[in-house]
């Protein structure tokens, strides 16, 4: 079930947040920066993972923190050098990463996922091209998929999630 909302994804009650990055990303722009600031161990663990596994565009990497699961979707090409900016996202990378996300949701029994407009900010893709990919790869899953279409800082969105007691 996919629901589109307005609000701040950092305020989500979803079990996991998935977002687009590049392999070997430095988490220094957009949502990635906000996640690095809130979960510094995640960024450190990602650097270690990249050195060990050398991920490719289209991969997904799950980090389970004490309060939130973060799923990093490799939607962009890696930076050509350590000092350069990552490349742009492609629909092919996004499709492969969303397919990997669907497998992670099923394998890890994730109960709900919040996503931004994946790969449309720093990644440079058009939302009209990305939204159907989300529906195609995640729409069949039996868990709430909350897509934050419009960002409003500090605003908790109306999410279709059961309220915890």
Phi, psi and omega in degrees: 000120180255128178235134178260132185225168172244134178157197182254113183301335178290346178263006185296149172264359179299151179296324185229151170244127175248141180209160182267138177214184174251152172304141181064025181299150179262359179055048183245013178216152170058214181299324180303318178297315179299320178292320177298318180294322182279327183230070183300329179296327180298314181295320178295315179295325178295318178301316179298314178303314181298319179294327181278319190252342184046066184297157181247159173304138182100349178278168174222143180229128182260134174237125180253108177265179182293334183240347184203147171265131177244129178245116181267116181261120180280086184263346184248159171288148178292160175296142180292339177211167183300330183265355182270163175280152176300159176286180179278164176280159173231155177299324179297313178299317181297315179301314179295318180294321178292325175296318177295322178298314180302318178296319178296319180301315181290313183297316184270000180055046178288134188269341179194147182224135172252137178229146169277189172285081189309132172068014182257344177274260179300327181294332173085006180275164178272130182302325180298336178270332184274320183307316179296331178293322177296314179298317182296314187269338184241345186297334182276349182288147182271029180234155177295129173245112184255115181259117178277093183283326181232128182272130170225107185306130176076001183263124176279122182284158172281103183255144180276058182243147174295139179279133178283147183284000000 
